[in-house]
């Protein structure tokens, strides 16, 4: 039964999986952009306040930006490999 289902709807499932990976990759890239902008803003605030702000916030935002960027690129890479 499962093999017949896969044979009938295989192309639809593959297309849906590719679309899912591209949508998730886009969301991750959007989050990477937001975290990157926040990291720059936090760094500027840290520099202008003469070090009274927290450098941990800058580091955490930069780390999250890089992490979500990697996940976004990986998601698009997996979608490309499915084709």
mmCIF file of the N, C-alpha and C atoms, coordinates in Angstrom:
data_MODEL
# 
_entry.id   MODEL 
# 
loop_
_atom_site.group_PDB 
_atom_site.id 
_atom_site.type_symbol 
_atom_site.label_atom_id 
_atom_site.label_alt_id 
_atom_site.label_comp_id 
_atom_site.label_asym_id 
_atom_site.label_entity_id 
_atom_site.label_seq_id 
_atom_site.pdbx_PDB_ins_code 
_atom_site.Cartn_x 
_atom_site.Cartn_y 
_atom_site.Cartn_z 
_atom_site.occupancy 
_atom_site.B_iso_or_equiv 
_atom_site.pdbx_formal_charge 
_atom_site.auth_seq_id 
_atom_site.auth_comp_id 
_atom_site.auth_asym_id 
_atom_site.auth_atom_id 
_atom_site.pdbx_PDB_model_num 
ATOM 1   N N  . UNK A 1 1  ? 0.820  -1.193 0.000  1.00 0.00 ? 1  UNK A N  1 
ATOM 2   C CA . UNK A 1 1  ? 0.000  0.000  0.000  1.00 0.00 ? 1  UNK A CA 1 
ATOM 3   C C  . UNK A 1 1  ? 0.863  1.256  0.000  1.00 0.00 ? 1  UNK A C  1 
ATOM 4   N N  . UNK A 1 2  ? 1.904  1.224  0.816  1.00 0.00 ? 2  UNK A N  1 
ATOM 5   C CA . UNK A 1 2  ? 2.764  2.399  0.898  1.00 0.00 ? 2  UNK A CA 1 
ATOM 6   C C  . UNK A 1 2  ? 3.522  2.627  -0.408 1.00 0.00 ? 2  UNK A C  1 
ATOM 7   N N  . UNK A 1 3  ? 3.897  1.543  -1.068 1.00 0.00 ? 3  UNK A N  1 
ATOM 8   C CA . UNK A 1 3  ? 4.632  1.707  -2.323 1.00 0.00 ? 3  UNK A CA 1 
ATOM 9   C C  . UNK A 1 3  ? 3.736  2.288  -3.421 1.00 0.00 ? 3  UNK A C  1 
ATOM 10  N N  . UNK A 1 4  ? 2.456  1.903  -3.420 1.00 0.00 ? 4  UNK A N  1 
ATOM 11  C CA . UNK A 1 4  ? 1.529  2.481  -4.396 1.00 0.00 ? 4  UNK A CA 1 
ATOM 12  C C  . UNK A 1 4  ? 1.297  3.960  -4.122 1.00 0.00 ? 4  UNK A C  1 
ATOM 13  N N  . UNK A 1 5  ? 1.166  4.291  -2.846 1.00 0.00 ? 5  UNK A N  1 
ATOM 14  C CA . UNK A 1 5  ? 0.994  5.695  -2.463 1.00 0.00 ? 5  UNK A CA 1 
ATOM 15  C C  . UNK A 1 5  ? 2.192  6.518  -2.885 1.00 0.00 ? 5  UNK A C  1 
ATOM 16  N N  . UNK A 1 6  ? 3.368  5.967  -2.654 1.00 0.00 ? 6  UNK A N  1 
ATOM 17  C CA . UNK A 1 6  ? 4.597  6.670  -3.013 1.00 0.00 ? 6  UNK A CA 1 
ATOM 18  C C  . UNK A 1 6  ? 4.743  6.791  -4.533 1.00 0.00 ? 6  UNK A C  1 
ATOM 19  N N  . UNK A 1 7  ? 4.306  5.788  -5.245 1.00 0.00 ? 7  UNK A N  1 
ATOM 20  C CA . UNK A 1 7  ? 4.394  5.839  -6.690 1.00 0.00 ? 7  UNK A CA 1 
ATOM 21  C C  . UNK A 1 7  ? 3.418  6.871  -7.269 1.00 0.00 ? 7  UNK A C  1 
ATOM 22  N N  . UNK A 1 8  ? 2.245  6.964  -6.682 1.00 0.00 ? 8  UNK A N  1 
ATOM 23  C CA . UNK A 1 8  ? 1.237  7.898  -7.181 1.00 0.00 ? 8  UNK A CA 1 
ATOM 24  C C  . UNK A 1 8  ? 1.579  9.336  -6.791 1.00 0.00 ? 8  UNK A C  1 
ATOM 25  N N  . UNK A 1 9  ? 1.935  9.538  -5.532 1.00 0.00 ? 9  UNK A N  1 
ATOM 26  C CA . UNK A 1 9  ? 2.150  10.889 -5.025 1.00 0.00 ? 9  UNK A CA 1 
ATOM 27  C C  . UNK A 1 9  ? 3.621  11.228 -4.787 1.00 0.00 ? 9  UNK A C  1 
ATOM 28  N N  . UNK A 1 10 ? 4.536  10.480 -5.362 1.00 0.00 ? 10 UNK A N  1 
ATOM 29  C CA . UNK A 1 10 ? 5.966  10.720 -5.137 1.00 0.00 ? 10 UNK A CA 1 
ATOM 30  C C  . UNK A 1 10 ? 6.423  12.095 -5.584 1.00 0.00 ? 10 UNK A C  1 
ATOM 31  N N  . UNK A 1 11 ? 5.984  12.517 -6.770 1.00 0.00 ? 11 UNK A N  1 
ATOM 32  C CA . UNK A 1 11 ? 6.376  13.834 -7.273 1.00 0.00 ? 11 UNK A CA 1 
ATOM 33  C C  . UNK A 1 11 ? 5.816  14.969 -6.427 1.00 0.00 ? 11 UNK A C  1 
ATOM 34  N N  . UNK A 1 12 ? 4.583  14.800 -5.963 1.00 0.00 ? 12 UNK A N  1 
ATOM 35  C CA . UNK A 1 12 ? 3.950  15.821 -5.117 1.00 0.00 ? 12 UNK A CA 1 
ATOM 36  C C  . UNK A 1 12 ? 4.674  15.919 -3.787 1.00 0.00 ? 12 UNK A C  1 
ATOM 37  N N  . UNK A 1 13 ? 5.002  14.772 -3.193 1.00 0.00 ? 13 UNK A N  1 
ATOM 38  C CA . UNK A 1 13 ? 5.700  14.783 -1.910 1.00 0.00 ? 13 UNK A CA 1 
ATOM 39  C C  . UNK A 1 13 ? 7.095  15.386 -2.031 1.00 0.00 ? 13 UNK A C  1 
ATOM 40  N N  . UNK A 1 14 ? 7.789  15.058 -3.108 1.00 0.00 ? 14 UNK A N  1 
ATOM 41  C CA . UNK A 1 14 ? 9.133  15.617 -3.310 1.00 0.00 ? 14 UNK A CA 1 
ATOM 42  C C  . UNK A 1 14 ? 9.061  17.133 -3.488 1.00 0.00 ? 14 UNK A C  1 
ATOM 43  N N  . UNK A 1 15 ? 8.071  17.601 -4.255 1.00 0.00 ? 15 UNK A N  1 
ATOM 44  C CA . UNK A 1 15 ? 7.899  19.037 -4.455 1.00 0.00 ? 15 UNK A CA 1 
ATOM 45  C C  . UNK A 1 15 ? 7.527  19.733 -3.154 1.00 0.00 ? 15 UNK A C  1 
ATOM 46  N N  . UNK A 1 16 ? 6.646  19.103 -2.367 1.00 0.00 ? 16 UNK A N  1 
ATOM 47  C CA . UNK A 1 16 ? 6.261  19.679 -1.080 1.00 0.00 ? 16 UNK A CA 1 
ATOM 48  C C  . UNK A 1 16 ? 7.453  19.745 -0.124 1.00 0.00 ? 16 UNK A C  1 
ATOM 49  N N  . UNK A 1 17 ? 8.291  18.702 -0.152 1.00 0.00 ? 17 UNK A N  1 
ATOM 50  C CA . UNK A 1 17 ? 9.470  18.700 0.712  1.00 0.00 ? 17 UNK A CA 1 
ATOM 51  C C  . UNK A 1 17 ? 10.457 19.792 0.291  1.00 0.00 ? 17 UNK A C  1 
ATOM 52  N N  . UNK A 1 18 ? 10.646 19.955 -0.999 1.00 0.00 ? 18 UNK A N  1 
ATOM 53  C CA . UNK A 1 18 ? 11.532 21.011 -1.497 1.00 0.00 ? 18 UNK A CA 1 
ATOM 54  C C  . UNK A 1 18 ? 10.998 22.389 -1.119 1.00 0.00 ? 18 UNK A C  1 
ATOM 55  N N  . UNK A 1 19 ? 9.691  22.574 -1.282 1.00 0.00 ? 19 UNK A N  1 
ATOM 56  C CA . UNK A 1 19 ? 9.081  23.851 -0.909 1.00 0.00 ? 19 UNK A CA 1 
ATOM 57  C C  . UNK A 1 19 ? 9.231  24.116 0.576  1.00 0.00 ? 19 UNK A C  1 
ATOM 58  N N  . UNK A 1 20 ? 9.031  23.084 1.391  1.00 0.00 ? 20 UNK A N  1 
ATOM 59  C CA . UNK A 1 20 ? 9.182  23.223 2.834  1.00 0.00 ? 20 UNK A CA 1 
ATOM 60  C C  . UNK A 1 20 ? 10.610 23.652 3.192  1.00 0.00 ? 20 UNK A C  1 
ATOM 61  N N  . UNK A 1 21 ? 11.589 23.010 2.593  1.00 0.00 ? 21 UNK A N  1 
ATOM 62  C CA . UNK A 1 21 ? 12.978 23.361 2.884  1.00 0.00 ? 21 UNK A CA 1 
ATOM 63  C C  . UNK A 1 21 ? 13.294 24.798 2.465  1.00 0.00 ? 21 UNK A C  1 
ATOM 64  N N  . UNK A 1 22 ? 12.738 25.238 1.341  1.00 0.00 ? 22 UNK A N  1 
ATOM 65  C CA . UNK A 1 22 ? 12.994 26.604 0.886  1.00 0.00 ? 22 UNK A CA 1 
ATOM 66  C C  . UNK A 1 22 ? 12.307 27.632 1.779  1.00 0.00 ? 22 UNK A C  1 
ATOM 67  N N  . UNK A 1 23 ? 11.101 27.331 2.243  1.00 0.00 ? 23 UNK A N  1 
ATOM 68  C CA . UNK A 1 23 ? 10.400 28.257 3.144  1.00 0.00 ? 23 UNK A CA 1 
ATOM 69  C C  . UNK A 1 23 ? 11.129 28.361 4.478  1.00 0.00 ? 23 UNK A C  1 
ATOM 70  N N  . UNK A 1 24 ? 11.531 27.219 5.017  1.00 0.00 ? 24 UNK A N  1 
ATOM 71  C CA . UNK A 1 24 ? 12.258 27.216 6.290  1.00 0.00 ? 24 UNK A CA 1 
ATOM 72  C C  . UNK A 1 24 ? 13.611 27.915 6.128  1.00 0.00 ? 24 UNK A C  1 
ATOM 73  N N  . UNK A 1 25 ? 14.275 27.692 5.011  1.00 0.00 ? 25 UNK A N  1 
ATOM 74  C CA . UNK A 1 25 ? 15.546 28.373 4.754  1.00 0.00 ? 25 UNK A CA 1 
ATOM 75  C C  . UNK A 1 25 ? 15.363 29.875 4.677  1.00 0.00 ? 25 UNK A C  1 
ATOM 76  N N  . UNK A 1 26 ? 14.286 30.322 4.063  1.00 0.00 ? 26 UNK A N  1 
ATOM 77  C CA . UNK A 1 26 ? 14.012 31.760 3.992  1.00 0.00 ? 26 UNK A CA 1 
ATOM 78  C C  . UNK A 1 26 ? 13.771 32.345 5.376  1.00 0.00 ? 26 UNK A C  1 
ATOM 79  N N  . UNK A 1 27 ? 13.036 31.608 6.202  1.00 0.00 ? 27 UNK A N  1 
ATOM 80  C CA . UNK A 1 27 ? 12.803 32.092 7.571  1.00 0.00 ? 27 UNK A CA 1 
ATOM 81  C C  . UNK A 1 27 ? 14.108 32.172 8.359  1.00 0.00 ? 27 UNK A C  1 
ATOM 82  N N  . UNK A 1 28 ? 14.946 31.163 8.218  1.00 0.00 ? 28 UNK A N  1 
ATOM 83  C CA . UNK A 1 28 ? 16.235 31.202 8.911  1.00 0.00 ? 28 UNK A CA 1 
ATOM 84  C C  . UNK A 1 28 ? 17.096 32.363 8.422  1.00 0.00 ? 28 UNK A C  1 
ATOM 85  N N  . UNK A 1 29 ? 17.096 32.629 7.117  1.00 0.00 ? 29 UNK A N  1 
ATOM 86  C CA . UNK A 1 29 ? 17.881 33.751 6.608  1.00 0.00 ? 29 UNK A CA 1 
ATOM 87  C C  . UNK A 1 29 ? 17.322 35.083 7.097  1.00 0.00 ? 29 UNK A C  1 
ATOM 88  N N  . UNK A 1 30 ? 15.994 35.176 7.218  1.00 0.00 ? 30 UNK A N  1 
ATOM 89  C CA . UNK A 1 30 ? 15.392 36.403 7.762  1.00 0.00 ? 30 UNK A CA 1 
ATOM 90  C C  . UNK A 1 30 ? 15.791 36.589 9.223  1.00 0.00 ? 30 UNK A C  1 
ATOM 91  N N  . UNK A 1 31 ? 15.777 35.496 9.998  1.00 0.00 ? 31 UNK A N  1 
ATOM 92  C CA . UNK A 1 31 ? 16.216 35.592 11.389 1.00 0.00 ? 31 UNK A CA 1 
ATOM 93  C C  . UNK A 1 31 ? 17.694 35.946 11.480 1.00 0.00 ? 31 UNK A C  1 
ATOM 94  N N  . UNK A 1 32 ? 18.501 35.424 10.584 1.00 0.00 ? 32 UNK A N  1 
ATOM 95  C CA . UNK A 1 32 ? 19.929 35.754 10.574 1.00 0.00 ? 32 UNK A CA 1 
ATOM 96  C C  . UNK A 1 32 ? 20.118 37.245 10.328 1.00 0.00 ? 32 UNK A C  1 
ATOM 97  N N  . UNK A 1 33 ? 19.338 37.791 9.408  1.00 0.00 ? 33 UNK A N  1 
ATOM 98  C CA . UNK A 1 33 ? 19.417 39.226 9.135  1.00 0.00 ? 33 UNK A CA 1 
ATOM 99  C C  . UNK A 1 33 ? 19.000 40.040 10.356 1.00 0.00 ? 33 UNK A C  1 
ATOM 100 N N  . UNK A 1 34 ? 17.910 39.639 11.002 1.00 0.00 ? 34 UNK A N  1 
ATOM 101 C CA . UNK A 1 34 ? 17.449 40.364 12.189 1.00 0.00 ? 34 UNK A CA 1 
ATOM 102 C C  . UNK A 1 34 ? 18.466 40.293 13.326 1.00 0.00 ? 34 UNK A C  1 
ATOM 103 N N  . UNK A 1 35 ? 19.010 39.105 13.567 1.00 0.00 ? 35 UNK A N  1 
ATOM 104 C CA . UNK A 1 35 ? 20.031 38.966 14.613 1.00 0.00 ? 35 UNK A CA 1 
ATOM 105 C C  . UNK A 1 35 ? 21.286 39.760 14.268 1.00 0.00 ? 35 UNK A C  1 
ATOM 106 N N  . UNK A 1 36 ? 21.645 39.796 12.995 1.00 0.00 ? 36 UNK A N  1 
ATOM 107 C CA . UNK A 1 36 ? 22.814 40.573 12.576 1.00 0.00 ? 36 UNK A CA 1 
ATOM 108 C C  . UNK A 1 36 ? 22.618 42.063 12.797 1.00 0.00 ? 36 UNK A C  1 
ATOM 109 N N  . UNK A 1 37 ? 21.440 42.558 12.452 1.00 0.00 ? 37 UNK A N  1 
ATOM 110 C CA . UNK A 1 37 ? 21.139 43.978 12.681 1.00 0.00 ? 37 UNK A CA 1 
ATOM 111 C C  . UNK A 1 37 ? 21.164 44.286 14.173 1.00 0.00 ? 37 UNK A C  1 
ATOM 112 N N  . UNK A 1 38 ? 20.591 43.399 14.979 1.00 0.00 ? 38 UNK A N  1 
ATOM 113 C CA . UNK A 1 38 ? 20.598 43.614 16.423 1.00 0.00 ? 38 UNK A CA 1 
ATOM 114 C C  . UNK A 1 38 ? 22.017 43.560 16.988 1.00 0.00 ? 38 UNK A C  1 
ATOM 115 N N  . UNK A 1 39 ? 22.855 42.686 16.452 1.00 0.00 ? 39 UNK A N  1 
ATOM 116 C CA . UNK A 1 39 ? 24.242 42.602 16.922 1.00 0.00 ? 39 UNK A CA 1 
ATOM 117 C C  . UNK A 1 39 ? 24.992 43.899 16.622 1.00 0.00 ? 39 UNK A C  1 
ATOM 118 N N  . UNK A 1 40 ? 24.764 44.473 15.442 1.00 0.00 ? 40 UNK A N  1 
ATOM 119 C CA . UNK A 1 40 ? 25.415 45.737 15.094 1.00 0.00 ? 40 UNK A CA 1 
ATOM 120 C C  . UNK A 1 40 ? 24.914 46.853 16.003 1.00 0.00 ? 40 UNK A C  1 
ATOM 121 N N  . UNK A 1 41 ? 23.606 46.899 16.250 1.00 0.00 ? 41 UNK A N  1 
ATOM 122 C CA . UNK A 1 41 ? 23.059 47.925 17.138 1.00 0.00 ? 41 UNK A CA 1 
ATOM 123 C C  . UNK A 1 41 ? 23.600 47.776 18.555 1.00 0.00 ? 41 UNK A C  1 
ATOM 124 N N  . UNK A 1 42 ? 23.681 46.540 19.049 1.00 0.00 ? 42 UNK A N  1 
ATOM 125 C CA . UNK A 1 42 ? 24.202 46.306 20.392 1.00 0.00 ? 42 UNK A CA 1 
ATOM 126 C C  . UNK A 1 42 ? 25.677 46.674 20.474 1.00 0.00 ? 42 UNK A C  1 
ATOM 127 N N  . UNK A 1 43 ? 26.426 46.397 19.419 1.00 0.00 ? 43 UNK A N  1 
ATOM 128 C CA . UNK A 1 43 ? 27.841 46.758 19.408 1.00 0.00 ? 43 UNK A CA 1 
ATOM 129 C C  . UNK A 1 43 ? 28.016 48.276 19.416 1.00 0.00 ? 43 UNK A C  1 
ATOM 130 N N  . UNK A 1 44 ? 27.226 48.971 18.602 1.00 0.00 ? 44 UNK A N  1 
ATOM 131 C CA . UNK A 1 44 ? 27.309 50.433 18.591 1.00 0.00 ? 44 UNK A CA 1 
ATOM 132 C C  . UNK A 1 44 ? 26.947 51.015 19.958 1.00 0.00 ? 44 UNK A C  1 
ATOM 133 N N  . UNK A 1 45 ? 25.947 50.447 20.598 1.00 0.00 ? 45 UNK A N  1 
ATOM 134 C CA . UNK A 1 45 ? 25.568 50.902 21.936 1.00 0.00 ? 45 UNK A CA 1 
ATOM 135 C C  . UNK A 1 45 ? 26.688 50.614 22.932 1.00 0.00 ? 45 UNK A C  1 
ATOM 136 N N  . UNK A 1 46 ? 27.321 49.471 22.812 1.00 0.00 ? 46 UNK A N  1 
ATOM 137 C CA . UNK A 1 46 ? 28.422 49.100 23.698 1.00 0.00 ? 46 UNK A CA 1 
ATOM 138 C C  . UNK A 1 46 ? 29.598 50.053 23.532 1.00 0.00 ? 46 UNK A C  1 
ATOM 139 N N  . UNK A 1 47 ? 29.906 50.433 22.283 1.00 0.00 ? 47 UNK A N  1 
ATOM 140 C CA . UNK A 1 47 ? 31.050 51.310 22.026 1.00 0.00 ? 47 UNK A CA 1 
ATOM 141 C C  . UNK A 1 47 ? 30.761 52.733 22.503 1.00 0.00 ? 47 UNK A C  1 
ATOM 142 N N  . UNK A 1 48 ? 29.566 53.237 22.237 1.00 0.00 ? 48 UNK A N  1 
ATOM 143 C CA . UNK A 1 48 ? 29.253 54.625 22.614 1.00 0.00 ? 48 UNK A CA 1 
ATOM 144 C C  . UNK A 1 48 ? 29.061 54.787 24.112 1.00 0.00 ? 48 UNK A C  1 
ATOM 145 N N  . UNK A 1 49 ? 28.707 53.732 24.816 1.00 0.00 ? 49 UNK A N  1 
ATOM 146 C CA . UNK A 1 49 ? 28.508 53.822 26.265 1.00 0.00 ? 49 UNK A CA 1 
ATOM 147 C C  . UNK A 1 49 ? 29.803 53.570 27.024 1.00 0.00 ? 49 UNK A C  1 
ATOM 148 N N  . UNK A 1 50 ? 30.916 53.524 26.325 1.00 0.00 ? 50 UNK A N  1 
ATOM 149 C CA . UNK A 1 50 ? 32.249 53.324 26.919 1.00 0.00 ? 50 UNK A CA 1 
ATOM 150 C C  . UNK A 1 50 ? 32.341 52.019 27.708 1.00 0.00 ? 50 UNK A C  1 
ATOM 151 N N  . UNK A 1 51 ? 31.733 50.977 27.156 1.00 0.00 ? 51 UNK A N  1 
ATOM 152 C CA . UNK A 1 51 ? 31.870 49.669 27.774 1.00 0.00 ? 51 UNK A CA 1 
ATOM 153 C C  . UNK A 1 51 ? 30.933 49.400 28.923 1.00 0.00 ? 51 UNK A C  1 
ATOM 154 N N  . UNK A 1 52 ? 29.951 50.264 29.158 1.00 0.00 ? 52 UNK A N  1 
ATOM 155 C CA . UNK A 1 52 ? 29.029 50.001 30.269 1.00 0.00 ? 52 UNK A CA 1 
ATOM 156 C C  . UNK A 1 52 ? 27.952 48.996 29.889 1.00 0.00 ? 52 UNK A C  1 
ATOM 157 N N  . UNK A 1 53 ? 27.750 48.781 28.592 1.00 0.00 ? 53 UNK A N  1 
ATOM 158 C CA . UNK A 1 53 ? 26.791 47.769 28.144 1.00 0.00 ? 53 UNK A CA 1 
ATOM 159 C C  . UNK A 1 53 ? 27.400 46.382 28.271 1.00 0.00 ? 53 UNK A C  1 
ATOM 160 N N  . UNK A 1 54 ? 26.639 45.392 27.900 1.00 0.00 ? 54 UNK A N  1 
ATOM 161 C CA . UNK A 1 54 ? 27.108 44.020 28.035 1.00 0.00 ? 54 UNK A CA 1 
ATOM 162 C C  . UNK A 1 54 ? 27.629 43.499 26.699 1.00 0.00 ? 54 UNK A C  1 
ATOM 163 N N  . UNK A 1 55 ? 28.870 43.046 26.708 1.00 0.00 ? 55 UNK A N  1 
ATOM 164 C CA . UNK A 1 55 ? 29.459 42.471 25.511 1.00 0.00 ? 55 UNK A CA 1 
ATOM 165 C C  . UNK A 1 55 ? 28.853 41.095 25.230 1.00 0.00 ? 55 UNK A C  1 
ATOM 166 N N  . UNK A 1 56 ? 28.254 40.479 26.262 1.00 0.00 ? 56 UNK A N  1 
ATOM 167 C CA . UNK A 1 56 ? 27.615 39.170 26.082 1.00 0.00 ? 56 UNK A CA 1 
ATOM 168 C C  . UNK A 1 56 ? 26.428 39.249 25.135 1.00 0.00 ? 56 UNK A C  1 
ATOM 169 N N  . UNK A 1 57 ? 25.709 40.354 25.170 1.00 0.00 ? 57 UNK A N  1 
ATOM 170 C CA . UNK A 1 57 ? 24.566 40.527 24.270 1.00 0.00 ? 57 UNK A CA 1 
ATOM 171 C C  . UNK A 1 57 ? 25.053 40.607 22.828 1.00 0.00 ? 57 UNK A C  1 
ATOM 172 N N  . UNK A 1 58 ? 26.140 41.322 22.621 1.00 0.00 ? 58 UNK A N  1 
ATOM 173 C CA . UNK A 1 58 ? 26.712 41.429 21.273 1.00 0.00 ? 58 UNK A CA 1 
ATOM 174 C C  . UNK A 1 58 ? 27.164 40.051 20.794 1.00 0.00 ? 58 UNK A C  1 
ATOM 175 N N  . UNK A 1 59 ? 27.843 39.320 21.639 1.00 0.00 ? 59 UNK A N  1 
ATOM 176 C CA . UNK A 1 59 ? 28.322 37.988 21.272 1.00 0.00 ? 59 UNK A CA 1 
ATOM 177 C C  . UNK A 1 59 ? 27.191 37.009 21.015 1.00 0.00 ? 59 UNK A C  1 
ATOM 178 N N  . UNK A 1 60 ? 26.171 37.048 21.854 1.00 0.00 ? 60 UNK A N  1 
ATOM 179 C CA . UNK A 1 60 ? 25.042 36.138 21.672 1.00 0.00 ? 60 UNK A CA 1 
ATOM 180 C C  . UNK A 1 60 ? 24.294 36.451 20.376 1.00 0.00 ? 60 UNK A C  1 
ATOM 181 N N  . UNK A 1 61 ? 24.080 37.731 20.084 1.00 0.00 ? 61 UNK A N  1 
ATOM 182 C CA . UNK A 1 61 ? 23.387 38.106 18.852 1.00 0.00 ? 61 UNK A CA 1 
ATOM 183 C C  . UNK A 1 61 ? 24.215 37.720 17.630 1.00 0.00 ? 61 UNK A C  1 
ATOM 184 N N  . UNK A 1 62 ? 25.520 37.923 17.691 1.00 0.00 ? 62 UNK A N  1 
ATOM 185 C CA . UNK A 1 62 ? 26.381 37.549 16.572 1.00 0.00 ? 62 UNK A CA 1 
ATOM 186 C C  . UNK A 1 62 ? 26.400 36.031 16.386 1.00 0.00 ? 62 UNK A C  1 
ATOM 187 N N  . UNK A 1 63 ? 26.464 35.290 17.489 1.00 0.00 ? 63 UNK A N  1 
ATOM 188 C CA . UNK A 1 63 ? 26.454 33.831 17.415 1.00 0.00 ? 63 UNK A CA 1 
ATOM 189 C C  . UNK A 1 63 ? 25.139 33.325 16.811 1.00 0.00 ? 63 UNK A C  1 
ATOM 190 N N  . UNK A 1 64 ? 24.019 33.871 17.266 1.00 0.00 ? 64 UNK A N  1 
ATOM 191 C CA . UNK A 1 64 ? 22.721 33.461 16.724 1.00 0.00 ? 64 UNK A CA 1 
ATOM 192 C C  . UNK A 1 64 ? 22.585 33.833 15.255 1.00 0.00 ? 64 UNK A C  1 
ATOM 193 N N  . UNK A 1 65 ? 23.164 34.956 14.879 1.00 0.00 ? 65 UNK A N  1 
ATOM 194 C CA . UNK A 1 65 ? 23.124 35.359 13.476 1.00 0.00 ? 65 UNK A CA 1 
ATOM 195 C C  . UNK A 1 65 ? 23.878 34.360 12.605 1.00 0.00 ? 65 UNK A C  1 
ATOM 196 N N  . UNK A 1 66 ? 25.061 33.983 13.024 1.00 0.00 ? 66 UNK A N  1 
ATOM 197 C CA . UNK A 1 66 ? 25.856 33.024 12.259 1.00 0.00 ? 66 UNK A CA 1 
ATOM 198 C C  . UNK A 1 66 ? 25.183 31.650 12.251 1.00 0.00 ? 66 UNK A C  1 
ATOM 199 N N  . UNK A 1 67 ? 24.640 31.241 13.400 1.00 0.00 ? 67 UNK A N  1 
ATOM 200 C CA . UNK A 1 67 ? 23.991 29.938 13.493 1.00 0.00 ? 67 UNK A CA 1 
ATOM 201 C C  . UNK A 1 67 ? 22.780 29.847 12.573 1.00 0.00 ? 67 UNK A C  1 
ATOM 202 N N  . UNK A 1 68 ? 21.911 30.840 12.594 1.00 0.00 ? 68 UNK A N  1 
ATOM 203 C CA . UNK A 1 68 ? 20.730 30.796 11.737 1.00 0.00 ? 68 UNK A CA 1 
ATOM 204 C C  . UNK A 1 68 ? 21.111 30.968 10.269 1.00 0.00 ? 68 UNK A C  1 
ATOM 205 N N  . UNK A 1 69 ? 22.184 31.689 9.988  1.00 0.00 ? 69 UNK A N  1 
ATOM 206 C CA . UNK A 1 69 ? 22.664 31.803 8.613  1.00 0.00 ? 69 UNK A CA 1 
ATOM 207 C C  . UNK A 1 69 ? 23.109 30.435 8.092  1.00 0.00 ? 69 UNK A C  1 
ATOM 208 N N  . UNK A 1 70 ? 23.822 29.696 8.917  1.00 0.00 ? 70 UNK A N  1 
ATOM 209 C CA . UNK A 1 70 ? 24.273 28.361 8.520  1.00 0.00 ? 70 UNK A CA 1 
ATOM 210 C C  . UNK A 1 70 ? 23.075 27.442 8.301  1.00 0.00 ? 70 UNK A C  1 
ATOM 211 N N  . UNK A 1 71 ? 22.089 27.482 9.197  1.00 0.00 ? 71 UNK A N  1 
ATOM 212 C CA . UNK A 1 71 ? 20.901 26.650 9.031  1.00 0.00 ? 71 UNK A CA 1 
ATOM 213 C C  . UNK A 1 71 ? 20.131 27.025 7.770  1.00 0.00 ? 71 UNK A C  1 
ATOM 214 N N  . UNK A 1 72 ? 20.039 28.312 7.464  1.00 0.00 ? 72 UNK A N  1 
ATOM 215 C CA . UNK A 1 72 ? 19.343 28.745 6.261  1.00 0.00 ? 72 UNK A CA 1 
ATOM 216 C C  . UNK A 1 72 ? 20.037 28.276 4.991  1.00 0.00 ? 72 UNK A C  1 
ATOM 217 N N  . UNK A 1 73 ? 21.336 28.427 4.951  1.00 0.00 ? 73 UNK A N  1 
ATOM 218 C CA . UNK A 1 73 ? 22.100 27.976 3.778  1.00 0.00 ? 73 UNK A CA 1 
ATOM 219 C C  . UNK A 1 73 ? 22.024 26.461 3.652  1.00 0.00 ? 73 UNK A C  1 
ATOM 220 N N  . UNK A 1 74 ? 22.104 25.754 4.775  1.00 0.00 ? 74 UNK A N  1 
ATOM 221 C CA . UNK A 1 74 ? 22.009 24.302 4.741  1.00 0.00 ? 74 UNK A CA 1 
ATOM 222 C C  . UNK A 1 74 ? 20.640 23.851 4.236  1.00 0.00 ? 74 UNK A C  1 
ATOM 223 N N  . UNK A 1 75 ? 19.593 24.539 4.623  1.00 0.00 ? 75 UNK A N  1 
ATOM 224 C CA . UNK A 1 75 ? 18.260 24.183 4.167  1.00 0.00 ? 75 UNK A CA 1 
ATOM 225 C C  . UNK A 1 75 ? 18.123 24.369 2.655  1.00 0.00 ? 75 UNK A C  1 
ATOM 226 N N  . UNK A 1 76 ? 18.645 25.478 2.136  1.00 0.00 ? 76 UNK A N  1 
ATOM 227 C CA . UNK A 1 76 ? 18.616 25.674 0.690  1.00 0.00 ? 76 UNK A CA 1 
ATOM 228 C C  . UNK A 1 76 ? 19.493 24.644 -0.021 1.00 0.00 ? 76 UNK A C  1 
ATOM 229 N N  . UNK A 1 77 ? 20.596 24.261 0.579  1.00 0.00 ? 77 UNK A N  1 
ATOM 230 C CA . UNK A 1 77 ? 21.493 23.268 -0.023 1.00 0.00 ? 77 UNK A CA 1 
ATOM 231 C C  . UNK A 1 77 ? 20.789 21.910 -0.112 1.00 0.00 ? 77 UNK A C  1 
ATOM 232 N N  . UNK A 1 78 ? 20.065 21.541 0.966  1.00 0.00 ? 78 UNK A N  1 
ATOM 233 C CA . UNK A 1 78 ? 19.328 20.285 0.937  1.00 0.00 ? 78 UNK A CA 1 
ATOM 234 C C  . UNK A 1 78 ? 18.209 20.321 -0.089 1.00 0.00 ? 78 UNK A C  1 
ATOM 235 N N  . UNK A 1 79 ? 17.543 21.466 -0.242 1.00 0.00 ? 79 UNK A N  1 
ATOM 236 C CA . UNK A 1 79 ? 16.484 21.590 -1.240 1.00 0.00 ? 79 UNK A CA 1 
ATOM 237 C C  . UNK A 1 79 ? 17.077 21.446 -2.643 1.00 0.00 ? 79 UNK A C  1 
ATOM 238 N N  . UNK A 1 80 ? 18.253 21.955 -2.842 1.00 0.00 ? 80 UNK A N  1 
ATOM 239 C CA . UNK A 1 80 ? 18.903 21.859 -4.152 1.00 0.00 ? 80 UNK A CA 1 
ATOM 240 C C  . UNK A 1 80 ? 19.287 20.403 -4.455 1.00 0.00 ? 80 UNK A C  1 
ATOM 241 N N  . UNK A 1 81 ? 19.709 19.655 -3.428 1.00 0.00 ? 81 UNK A N  1 
ATOM 242 C CA . UNK A 1 81 ? 20.112 18.272 -3.636 1.00 0.00 ? 81 UNK A CA 1 
ATOM 243 C C  . UNK A 1 81 ? 18.917 17.377 -3.954 1.00 0.00 ? 81 UNK A C  1 
ATOM 244 N N  . UNK A 1 82 ? 17.710 17.759 -3.551 1.00 0.00 ? 82 UNK A N  1 
ATOM 245 C CA . UNK A 1 82 ? 16.529 16.946 -3.827 1.00 0.00 ? 82 UNK A CA 1 
ATOM 246 C C  . UNK A 1 82 ? 16.127 16.996 -5.296 1.00 0.00 ? 82 UNK A C  1 
ATOM 247 N N  . UNK A 1 83 ? 16.511 18.031 -5.993 1.00 0.00 ? 83 UNK A N  1 
ATOM 248 C CA . UNK A 1 83 ? 16.106 18.176 -7.386 1.00 0.00 ? 83 UNK A CA 1 
ATOM 249 C C  . UNK A 1 83 ? 16.783 17.194 -8.214 1.00 0.00 ? 83 UNK A C  1 
# 
